[in-house]
Amino acid sequence: MGDPTPRQNMDPLHGVTLEMIVTRLVEPYGWDELSQRIRINCFANDPSIKSTLKFLRRTPWARSKVEKLYLEGESQKR
């Protein structure tokens, strides 16, 4: 029959929403530092979670950079 142990998803972002990522980055860094680390206008000009989510959902290269920064921060916590 099948494997008795459930397989775990190896994606480190599995179960983590984009909103959770942005919120968890804003808490320690703030918008100013985020705009220095990742040069995107939604961090620099009148930033908000809502506008950032809208931009990141439409812009794969920016989303990738934000996810990378999040994962780097998570790996440092361990």
C-alpha positions in Angstrom: 0.0 0.0 0.0 1.1 3.6 0.4 3.7 5.3 2.4 2.5 5.4 6.1 4.1 8.7 6.8 2.7 11.9 5.3 5.0 13.7 3.0 5.9 17.2 4.0 5.9 20.1 1.6 9.5 21.2 1.1 8.5 24.8 0.1 9.7 27.1 2.9 6.8 29.5 2.0 4.2 26.8 2.2 1.3 28.2 4.3 2.7 31.7 4.4 0.6 34.3 2.7 2.0 37.4 1.0 0.3 39.6 3.5 2.0 37.7 6.4 5.4 38.1 4.6 5.0 41.9 4.2 3.7 42.4 7.7 6.6 40.4 9.2 9.1 42.5 7.2 7.6 45.8 8.1 7.7 45.0 11.8 11.5 44.8 12.2 12.6 46.9 9.3 9.9 49.6 8.8 9.0 51.1 5.4 12.1 53.3 5.2 14.6 50.4 5.5 12.6 48.2 3.3 12.7 50.8 0.6 16.5 51.0 1.0 16.9 47.2 0.8 14.5 46.7 -2.1 14.1 49.6 -4.4 10.4 49.7 -5.2 8.1 52.7 -5.0 5.4 51.0 -3.0 7.9 50.9 -0.1 9.1 54.5 -0.5 6.0 56.6 -1.6 3.0 56.5 0.8 3.5 52.9 1.7 0.7 50.6 3.0 0.2 46.9 3.3 -2.7 47.1 0.8 -0.9 49.0 -1.9 2.2 46.8 -1.5 0.2 43.6 -1.8 -1.5 44.9 -5.0 1.9 45.8 -6.5 3.6 42.5 -5.5 0.8 40.4 -6.8 1.3 42.0 -10.3 5.1 42.2 -10.3 6.8 38.8 -10.0 10.4 40.1 -9.9 9.5 42.4 -6.9 7.6 39.6 -5.1 10.6 37.3 -5.6 12.9 39.9 -3.9 10.5 40.4 -1.0 10.1 36.6 -0.5 13.9 36.2 -0.6 14.4 38.9 2.1 11.7 37.2 4.2 13.4 33.8 3.9 16.8 35.3 4.8 15.3 36.8 8.0 13.6 33.5 8.9 16.8 31.5 8.4 18.7 33.9 10.8 16.1 33.3 13.5 16.9 29.6 13.6 
